[in-house]
Amino acid sequence: MDRDAIEYHIHGLLKAIGENPDREGLKETPARVARMIEEVLEGQQYTNHQIAEMFSKTFESECPSDMENAVVVKDITVFSYCEHHLALMYDMSVNVAYIPHGKVLGLSKIARICDMAAKRLQLQERLGKDIAQIISEAAGTPDVGVMIQGCHSCMTARGIKNSNAKTVTGTYMGAFRTNSELKDLIKFN
């Protein structure tokens, strides 16, 4: 990321909205915003493949590859930014399940994958797809399900201003596509 360019444009944005970017409370705002953007959009720097490589620590599994041995992690908290309005997608909860095929991911790696994939300008639908693809590659399994529930400030704070609206999306790969029992593993209550 080009921190200097971000600072320059934030300075210009402050001017464009009628603020004085040189006043005491705003002098350091462009630099602070640039650092924040680097942090919250860190995932922009990596492809799905690179994220899978970063978090691919696995352990051998002798469990048979069937739905009775699915690994399920629920209520992983993430946030992201909508690519249409640069608006915050918040109160996002991710449920992930996969069927191991000879190896399992460290549980913290699943949460880290979700977090890094969310740190991009995103659409919730694509975020689910990205997480599923990364988990599939990192765990070496074609059988992955991801369900995400979240609020979008482009709906809650502007436009329709419906503060109770939640968006739920599901991404299903392999056995999760056709097996309703597997899909039930990742449903929200």
PyMOL commands that set and color helices and strands:
alter all, ss='L'
color gray80, all
select helices_A, chain A and resi 3-16+29-40+42-45+48-54+67-69+107-118+124-139+153-156+174-177+180-185
alter helices_A, ss='H'
color red, helices_A
select strands_A, chain A and resi 58-60+71-82+88-98+103-105+121-122+144-152+167-173
alter strands_A, ss='S'
color yellow, strands_A
deselect
rebuild
show_as cartoon
